[in-house]
Every structure is written in C-alpha cells, then in structure tokens.
Amino acid sequence: MFELGIKGKEATRDLANRTRQEKNQILGTWAEDLWTHREEILQANEKDLAYGREIGLNSGLMDRLKLDEGRIQGMIDGIQVVKNLEDPIGQVQDLKANDQGLYIGKMTVPIGLIGIIYEARPNVTVDCAALCLKSGSALILRGGKEAIHSNLGLAKILRKGLENLGFNPDYVQIIEDTSREKTKELMEAAGLVDLLIPRGSRSLIQACIQGAKVPVLQTGEGNCHVYVDQGADLEMALKIVENAKTQRTGVCNAMESLVLHKEIARDFLEAFKPLAQAHKIRLHVDPALKDAIEGDLALEEDWGREYLDMECSIKEVASLDEAIDHINKYSTGHSEVIVTKDYFHAQEFLKRVDSACVYVNASSRFTDGGQFNMGAEMGISTQKIHARGPIGLKELTSYKYIIYGKGQIRQ
C-alpha cells in the first residue's frame, strides 16, 4: 500500500499539469479501448457472475454485478459526457479587492490522490477513473472480491491506454488483494491518500467512517421514500412507484418506503396490488392497512431499512406534516419523492424534507450523475459539507486562495 501511495502521489503531481486537451485525449482513447476489448470484459465479468451465483448473491446485487454490451456502452457514454464537460481545474472565482488593495480570489485545484472502496459494481471502476482524471486527481481503486475479475480487466485496459499514449499509468491504480488487511491499509494511509470515498453497504461506509485516518467523503445507503399525497393523480403515482421500486432494485436510489395519505391509501393499494403481485414484491405493511393489502405487519426496524430487493415498507399517514416527520425520522438523507397536485404541499415538501435530492412528481431513480448531465458520479453524498448529492467533477475539486498585490505590507 505504501508503494501504491508513493506512486499515486507522484502521479498526482504529473496529472495536475496536464492540459484539458491531454485529459480529453486520454478519455477518448479509454472510450475506444473499452469497446474494442468488450469481449474480454464480458468474459471476466462472467467469472464474477459465476462466483456470485455460487455464494448466493441476491438478485439486486447480481444485477449490480452484471455487465453486457449495453452497460459497457453506458460506461463509454459516460466517458464521452465527461470529456465534453468544462475542465473544472484552474477556474478563478470571487476575485475582489480588499481594503488594502489586495485582489483575493479562489482558484479550483485537484484534491490529490483519491482512494475508492466499493463493492459489486464494475462500472464504478470506469466512472471514477474518468471523473478523477478530468478533475486532475490520481486514483487508487479497491473493489470487492465479488467483482475482482471485472475490475482488474477494466483497470488493465485503462492503464494500458495511458501507457500507449505516453502518460503515467499510475493515474489509475487498483489493489488486487481484496483482503480486509489491504482495505485497512488504504483507510489508514495518512499523508498519502488525500480523500477516501466508500461506495456500498452501510457496514462498508460505517467501517470507513470509524476506521479511516484520512478524510472520508460519505456516500450513503438509500432508504428512499415516495409519498403519495391527498388528492394525488393515482395513475401518475402508480407509474412513479413502479419505476422507483422495480426498474432496478439493487441501487441506492430505488424506492424502499411507500408513504400514503390515509384518504387515498386504500384506493391506491387496490391499484397497486396487481403490480406488487406481478413483481413479487414482499410488503411490510402498516398495521393500519392490514385489511387493505396482504403482507407482513411492519415492525419498527422495517421503516429504516434499505432492502435492495423486491421488498418495501408501506406507511399510512394522516397529513403532509406526518409524512414529512416520518420521512425525516427514517430517511438516510438520499432521495425522497412527493406525488401531489397541491403546489403548496410540493413547496413545503421541498423546503422541509432534509435529503440530498427531493423530487416533486418524478421517480427517485433519476438521482444519478449521468441523469444530472454530469456524465458519471463517484457516488451520492448524503452528508452536508463539501459535497451533497451526486459527486461529479466540481465536487471532486478543492480550491486555494490566490492573492495579487502591489508591494503591500501589513501594518
């Protein structure tokens, strides 16, 4: 780990001096190489899928793990968007004169060496490499054992592309050893790693927060809620709920908790029953609704769970205030939705719900760097300082103060 850290620090100094044109040249090569080597990527991914089946990964995690040509094209599309975005480095903001005639401003700079710890999502390897490169930071990747063949194959393609262009391949490094000891070493690499970003389960994120000796940018699990308000368009609500819950279950922006105003709850659930049966959704139902739909009676711990599967809780509330209180109590601060026709209820929800992304009449599945026109993301931050929501190029920069003078000295 020490050797990786030293190489990474050297790479950050080199990368910080690369022009926008040079970084875009690398991104373009990566996009071409990923498609050229797609069969190798899929063969490596099949080894991971076989291992996932062997150890009994659930359907949501298997979906995260799986690559196909469409998902490889999605990674390439993300690279192309990042390539076309403005370079965030070297921008000067808020340049103003103070009382002594000094011109003081902020210049955006790379963060430095970034470590990523992530689980069964091979696309993270490419997304993070593209974003770090464009924002001028070198990268050390530590993926999970479930995706090790895919991650190593992707990293090999990226590093070879750098080498073929005459750049330092250590802009992107990957830890091949997936043991906890190596993860601990990365978390404790103070003085080498400038920022650590964990992506994955609650246990992974908490382990990083509690055990790291380097700064951590917290990405969060998603106990995402959809609240269907009194008088809502139930047809619209049903489409949003179906999309948010079933399009992809193993992702952090999927709906895990359905909250219903009591005046529409039974009508909505009557329409929801066929959908739940068709998708085989396991329901944890508020006792107040036990006569309206079949399911397990919800326990206290069910309200705060991230299921990552065809499973969700259903809560009845008597008012908008109660819905907001329930969401703020059990939310992980990720993404929340209100389906409503009432403008004032929408504004109250936007103002008072304390999450990174808050929606009116749209699916929570849009919480994604690609959908936000960022090209890709490093994760969804649920904390409130430095970055919140999708972590894109701008969120991967820091700044330094720059000061222009004419010989002033302090009296």
C-alpha positions as CSV (number, residue, x, y, z in Angstrom):
1,M,0.0,0.0,0.0
2,F,2.9,2.4,0.8
3,E,4.3,1.8,-2.7
4,L,0.9,2.4,-4.3
5,G,0.6,5.6,-2.3
6,I,4.0,6.9,-3.3
7,K,3.4,6.1,-7.0
8,G,0.0,7.8,-6.7
9,K,1.4,11.0,-5.2
10,E,3.9,11.2,-8.0
11,A,1.1,10.7,-10.5
12,T,-1.0,13.5,-8.9
13,R,1.8,16.0,-9.5
14,D,2.2,14.9,-13.1
15,L,-1.6,14.8,-13.7
16,A,-2.1,18.3,-12.2
17,N,0.0,19.7,-15.0
18,R,-1.9,18.1,-17.9
19,T,-4.0,20.3,-20.1
20,R,-7.7,19.9,-20.9
21,Q,-6.7,18.6,-24.4
22,E,-4.4,15.9,-23.0
23,K,-7.0,14.7,-20.5
24,N,-9.6,14.6,-23.2
25,Q,-7.3,12.6,-25.4
26,I,-7.0,10.0,-22.7
27,L,-10.7,9.9,-22.2
28,G,-11.3,9.4,-25.9
29,T,-8.8,6.6,-26.0
30,W,-10.4,4.9,-23.0
31,A,-13.8,5.0,-24.7
32,E,-12.4,3.4,-27.9
33,D,-10.5,0.8,-25.9
34,L,-13.4,-0.3,-23.8
35,W,-15.5,-1.1,-26.9
36,T,-12.5,-2.8,-28.7
37,H,-12.0,-5.1,-25.7
38,R,-15.6,-5.6,-24.8
39,E,-15.4,-9.4,-25.2
40,E,-12.5,-9.6,-22.8
41,I,-14.5,-7.5,-20.3
42,L,-17.6,-9.8,-20.6
43,Q,-15.5,-12.9,-20.2
44,A,-14.0,-11.5,-17.0
45,N,-17.5,-10.5,-15.8
46,E,-18.8,-14.0,-16.4
47,K,-16.3,-15.3,-13.9
48,D,-17.6,-12.9,-11.3
49,L,-21.2,-13.8,-12.1
50,A,-20.4,-17.5,-11.6
51,Y,-18.9,-16.7,-8.2
52,G,-21.9,-14.6,-7.3
53,R,-24.2,-17.5,-8.1
54,E,-22.0,-19.8,-6.1
55,I,-22.1,-17.7,-3.0
56,G,-25.8,-16.9,-3.4
57,L,-25.8,-13.1,-4.1
58,N,-29.3,-11.8,-4.1
59,S,-30.9,-10.6,-7.4
60,G,-30.3,-6.9,-6.7
61,L,-26.5,-7.5,-6.1
62,M,-26.3,-9.8,-9.1
63,D,-27.9,-7.0,-11.2
64,R,-25.3,-4.6,-10.0
65,L,-22.5,-7.0,-10.8
66,K,-23.7,-7.9,-14.3
67,L,-22.2,-6.3,-17.4
68,D,-23.4,-6.6,-21.0
69,E,-22.7,-4.7,-24.2
70,G,-25.4,-2.1,-23.2
71,R,-23.8,-1.4,-19.9
72,I,-20.3,-1.2,-21.5
73,Q,-21.8,1.3,-23.9
74,G,-23.3,3.2,-20.9
75,M,-19.8,3.5,-19.4
76,I,-18.5,4.7,-22.8
77,D,-21.3,7.3,-23.0
78,G,-20.4,8.5,-19.5
79,I,-16.8,9.0,-20.5
80,Q,-17.9,11.0,-23.6
81,V,-20.1,13.3,-21.5
82,V,-17.2,13.8,-19.0
83,K,-14.9,14.5,-21.9
84,N,-17.2,17.2,-23.2
85,L,-17.7,18.9,-19.9
86,E,-15.7,22.1,-19.0
87,D,-12.4,21.4,-17.2
88,P,-13.0,22.3,-13.6
89,I,-9.4,23.0,-12.7
90,G,-7.8,26.5,-12.7
91,Q,-11.1,28.4,-12.6
92,V,-10.9,31.6,-10.6
93,Q,-13.9,32.8,-8.6
94,D,-14.8,35.7,-6.4
95,L,-11.7,37.8,-7.2
96,K,-12.3,41.1,-5.3
97,A,-10.2,43.9,-3.8
98,N,-9.9,44.2,0.0
99,D,-9.4,47.5,1.9
100,Q,-5.6,47.2,1.4
101,G,-5.9,46.9,-2.4
102,L,-5.1,43.2,-2.5
103,Y,-7.1,41.2,-5.1
104,I,-8.2,38.0,-3.4
105,G,-9.9,35.1,-5.1
106,K,-10.3,31.3,-5.2
107,M,-8.7,29.0,-7.8
108,T,-10.0,25.4,-8.2
109,V,-7.4,22.8,-7.8
110,P,-7.3,18.9,-7.8
111,I,-7.9,17.2,-4.5
112,G,-4.8,15.0,-5.0
113,L,-4.8,11.2,-4.5
114,I,-8.2,9.7,-4.1
115,G,-9.0,6.2,-2.8
116,I,-12.2,4.4,-3.7
117,I,-13.5,1.4,-1.8
118,Y,-16.5,-0.2,-3.5
119,E,-18.4,-3.4,-3.8
120,A,-20.1,-5.3,-6.6
121,R,-20.4,-2.6,-9.3
122,P,-17.7,-2.9,-12.0
123,N,-18.9,0.3,-13.7
124,V,-17.6,2.2,-10.7
125,T,-14.0,1.4,-11.9
126,V,-14.5,3.4,-15.2
127,D,-16.8,6.1,-13.8
128,C,-14.4,7.0,-11.1
129,A,-11.3,6.9,-13.3
130,A,-12.9,9.3,-15.8
131,L,-14.0,11.8,-13.2
132,C,-10.7,11.7,-11.3
133,L,-8.7,12.1,-14.5
134,K,-10.7,15.1,-15.7
135,S,-10.6,16.7,-12.2
136,G,-6.9,16.2,-12.0
137,S,-6.7,13.6,-9.2
138,A,-4.9,10.2,-9.4
139,L,-6.9,7.2,-8.1
140,I,-6.4,4.0,-6.1
141,L,-9.3,1.6,-6.5
142,R,-10.2,-1.2,-4.1
143,G,-13.1,-3.1,-5.4
144,G,-14.9,-6.1,-3.7
145,K,-14.0,-9.7,-4.3
146,E,-17.4,-10.3,-6.0
147,A,-16.2,-8.1,-9.0
148,I,-12.5,-8.6,-8.9
149,H,-12.1,-10.2,-12.4
150,S,-14.2,-7.4,-14.0
151,N,-12.4,-4.7,-12.1
152,L,-8.9,-6.0,-12.9
153,G,-9.8,-6.3,-16.5
154,L,-11.2,-2.8,-16.8
155,A,-8.3,-1.3,-14.9
156,K,-5.8,-3.1,-17.2
157,I,-7.5,-1.5,-20.2
158,L,-7.4,2.0,-18.7
159,R,-3.7,1.7,-17.6
160,K,-2.7,0.3,-21.0
161,G,-4.4,3.2,-22.7
162,L,-2.4,5.6,-20.6
163,E,0.8,3.8,-21.3
164,N,0.2,3.7,-25.1
165,L,-0.3,7.4,-25.1
166,G,2.9,8.0,-23.2
167,F,1.3,9.1,-19.9
168,N,1.9,7.7,-16.4
169,P,-0.3,4.6,-16.0
170,D,-0.3,5.2,-12.2
171,Y,-3.0,7.9,-12.8
172,V,-5.2,4.7,-12.2
173,Q,-4.0,2.0,-9.8
174,I,-6.0,-1.0,-8.4
175,I,-5.4,-3.1,-5.3
176,E,-5.5,-6.7,-6.4
177,D,-5.7,-8.1,-2.9
178,T,-9.3,-7.8,-1.7
179,S,-8.5,-8.8,1.9
180,R,-9.6,-6.6,4.9
181,E,-6.0,-6.0,5.8
182,K,-5.3,-4.2,2.5
183,T,-8.6,-2.2,2.9
184,K,-7.4,-1.2,6.3
185,E,-4.1,-0.1,5.0
186,L,-5.8,2.1,2.4
187,M,-8.1,3.6,5.1
188,E,-5.0,4.4,7.2
189,A,-2.8,5.8,4.5
190,A,-2.5,9.3,6.1
191,G,-0.1,11.6,4.3
192,L,-0.6,9.7,1.0
193,V,-4.3,9.4,0.3
194,D,-6.0,12.9,0.3
195,L,-9.6,11.7,0.3
196,L,-11.3,8.3,0.7
197,I,-14.7,7.6,-0.9
198,P,-16.6,4.5,0.1
199,R,-19.4,3.2,-2.1
200,G,-21.5,0.3,-0.9
201,S,-23.4,-1.1,2.1
202,R,-24.0,0.6,5.4
203,S,-21.4,-1.7,7.0
204,L,-18.7,-0.7,4.5
205,I,-19.4,3.0,4.8
206,Q,-19.5,2.9,8.6
207,A,-16.3,0.9,8.7
208,C,-14.6,3.6,6.7
209,I,-16.0,6.5,8.8
210,Q,-15.0,4.8,12.0
211,G,-11.6,3.3,11.0
212,A,-10.2,5.8,8.5
213,K,-7.2,8.0,9.3
214,V,-7.7,10.0,6.1
215,P,-10.6,12.4,5.2
216,V,-13.8,10.5,4.1
217,L,-16.5,11.7,1.8
218,Q,-19.5,9.8,2.9
219,T,-21.8,8.3,0.3
220,G,-24.9,6.9,1.7
221,E,-27.3,4.0,1.5
222,G,-30.7,4.9,0.2
223,N,-33.8,4.3,2.2
224,C,-35.7,6.4,-0.4
225,H,-39.4,7.3,0.2
226,V,-42.3,8.0,-2.2
227,Y,-45.1,9.9,-0.5
228,V,-48.5,9.9,-2.3
229,D,-50.4,12.9,-1.2
230,Q,-54.0,13.5,-0.6
231,G,-55.7,14.2,-4.0
232,A,-52.7,13.0,-6.0
233,D,-53.1,11.6,-9.5
234,L,-53.1,7.9,-8.7
235,E,-52.2,6.8,-12.2
236,M,-49.1,9.0,-12.1
237,A,-48.3,7.8,-8.6
238,L,-48.5,4.2,-9.6
239,K,-46.1,4.7,-12.6
240,I,-43.7,6.5,-10.3
241,V,-43.8,3.9,-7.6
242,E,-43.4,1.0,-10.1
243,N,-40.4,2.7,-11.7
244,A,-38.8,3.7,-8.4
245,K,-39.2,0.2,-6.9
246,T,-38.8,-2.2,-9.8
247,Q,-36.7,-0.8,-12.6
248,R,-33.5,-1.8,-10.7
249,T,-33.8,-3.0,-7.1
250,G,-30.2,-3.2,-6.1
251,V,-29.4,0.5,-6.4
252,C,-29.3,3.2,-3.8
253,N,-31.9,5.4,-5.5
254,A,-34.6,2.7,-5.6
255,M,-37.8,3.3,-3.5
256,E,-37.7,1.3,-0.3
257,S,-40.6,3.0,1.6
258,L,-44.0,3.9,0.3
259,V,-45.9,6.5,2.3
260,L,-49.6,7.0,1.7
261,H,-52.1,9.7,2.9
262,K,-54.9,7.9,4.6
263,E,-57.6,9.4,2.3
264,I,-56.1,7.8,-0.8
265,A,-54.3,4.8,0.7
266,R,-56.9,2.2,0.0
267,D,-57.7,3.3,-3.5
268,F,-54.0,3.4,-4.3
269,L,-53.4,0.0,-2.8
270,E,-56.2,-1.5,-4.8
271,A,-54.5,-0.4,-8.0
272,F,-51.1,-1.4,-6.6
273,K,-52.0,-5.0,-5.7
274,P,-51.6,-6.4,-9.3
275,L,-48.3,-4.6,-9.7
276,A,-47.0,-6.0,-6.4
277,Q,-48.1,-9.5,-7.3
278,A,-46.6,-9.3,-10.8
279,H,-43.2,-8.2,-9.5
280,K,-43.5,-10.5,-6.4
281,I,-42.8,-7.6,-4.1
282,R,-42.6,-8.5,-0.4
283,L,-44.5,-5.9,1.6
284,H,-44.1,-4.8,5.2
285,V,-47.4,-3.2,5.9
286,D,-48.5,-0.6,8.5
287,P,-51.0,-2.4,10.9
288,A,-53.5,0.4,10.0
289,L,-53.5,-1.0,6.4
290,K,-53.5,-4.7,7.2
291,D,-57.1,-5.1,5.8
292,A,-56.2,-3.3,2.6
293,I,-53.3,-5.4,1.3
294,E,-51.6,-8.7,2.1
295,G,-48.1,-8.6,3.6
296,D,-46.0,-8.9,6.7
297,L,-47.0,-6.5,9.5
298,A,-44.3,-3.8,9.6
299,L,-42.0,-3.7,12.6
300,E,-40.2,-0.6,13.8
301,E,-37.0,-1.7,12.2
302,D,-38.7,-2.1,8.8
303,W,-39.2,1.7,8.4
304,G,-35.5,2.4,8.2
305,R,-34.3,-0.5,6.1
306,E,-32.6,-0.4,2.7
307,Y,-33.9,-3.6,1.1
308,L,-32.1,-3.6,-2.2
309,D,-34.6,-6.3,-3.4
310,M,-38.2,-6.7,-4.4
311,E,-39.3,-5.6,-1.0
312,C,-40.6,-2.4,0.6
313,S,-42.5,-0.9,3.6
314,I,-45.9,0.8,3.4
315,K,-46.9,3.5,5.9
316,E,-50.2,5.3,6.3
317,V,-50.1,9.0,7.5
318,A,-52.9,11.4,8.3
319,S,-51.3,14.6,7.0
320,L,-48.4,16.1,5.0
321,D,-46.8,17.1,8.3
322,E,-46.9,13.5,9.5
323,A,-45.4,12.3,6.2
324,I,-42.5,14.7,6.4
325,D,-41.9,13.8,10.0
326,H,-41.9,10.1,9.2
327,I,-39.5,10.6,6.2
328,N,-37.1,12.8,8.2
329,K,-37.0,10.3,11.0
330,Y,-36.3,7.2,9.0
331,S,-34.6,8.6,5.8
332,T,-30.9,8.1,5.1
333,G,-30.8,11.5,3.5
334,H,-30.6,10.2,-0.1
335,S,-33.7,10.8,-2.3
336,E,-37.4,11.5,-1.4
337,V,-40.4,12.0,-3.7
338,I,-43.8,13.6,-3.3
339,V,-46.6,12.9,-5.8
340,T,-49.1,15.7,-5.5
341,K,-51.4,18.2,-7.3
342,D,-51.0,20.7,-4.5
343,Y,-48.4,23.4,-5.3
344,F,-48.1,24.5,-1.6
345,H,-47.7,20.9,-0.4
346,A,-45.0,20.5,-3.0
347,Q,-43.2,23.6,-1.8
348,E,-43.5,22.5,1.9
349,F,-42.1,19.1,1.0
350,L,-39.1,20.6,-0.9
351,K,-38.4,23.0,1.9
352,R,-38.7,20.7,4.9
353,V,-37.5,17.3,3.8
354,D,-33.8,17.0,4.7
355,S,-32.3,14.8,2.0
356,A,-29.8,15.4,-0.8
357,C,-32.3,15.1,-3.6
358,V,-36.0,15.9,-3.2
359,Y,-38.5,15.3,-6.1
360,V,-42.0,16.5,-7.0
361,N,-43.9,14.1,-9.3
362,A,-40.8,12.2,-10.6
363,S,-39.1,8.9,-9.8
364,S,-36.2,8.8,-7.3
365,R,-34.3,6.7,-9.9
366,F,-33.1,9.9,-11.5
367,T,-30.6,10.5,-8.7
368,D,-27.6,9.7,-10.8
369,G,-24.7,11.7,-12.2
370,G,-25.5,10.6,-15.7
371,Q,-29.1,11.7,-15.4
372,F,-28.0,15.0,-13.9
373,N,-25.8,15.6,-17.0
374,M,-22.6,15.0,-15.0
375,G,-21.6,12.1,-17.2
376,A,-20.9,9.9,-14.2
377,E,-20.6,10.2,-10.5
378,M,-18.4,9.0,-7.7
379,G,-21.4,8.2,-5.6
380,I,-24.3,10.0,-3.9
381,S,-23.2,12.1,-0.9
382,T,-25.7,12.2,2.0
383,Q,-23.5,14.5,4.1
384,K,-23.8,18.2,4.1
385,I,-20.3,19.5,3.9
386,H,-18.0,19.7,0.8
387,A,-20.5,17.8,-1.4
388,R,-24.1,16.7,-1.3
389,G,-26.0,14.6,-3.9
390,P,-24.2,13.2,-7.0
391,I,-20.5,13.7,-6.8
392,G,-19.3,14.9,-10.2
393,L,-16.4,16.9,-11.5
394,K,-17.0,20.1,-9.5
395,E,-17.4,18.2,-6.3
396,L,-14.0,16.5,-6.9
397,T,-12.1,19.7,-6.7
398,S,-10.8,21.8,-3.8
399,Y,-9.6,25.4,-4.0
400,K,-6.8,27.6,-2.9
401,Y,-6.8,31.4,-2.3
402,I,-4.8,33.4,-4.7
403,I,-3.8,37.0,-3.8
404,Y,-2.5,39.7,-6.1
405,G,-0.6,42.6,-4.6
406,K,1.5,45.7,-5.5
407,G,4.0,45.5,-2.7
408,Q,1.6,45.9,0.2
409,I,2.8,45.1,3.7
410,R,0.7,44.6,6.8
411,Q,0.9,47.4,9.3
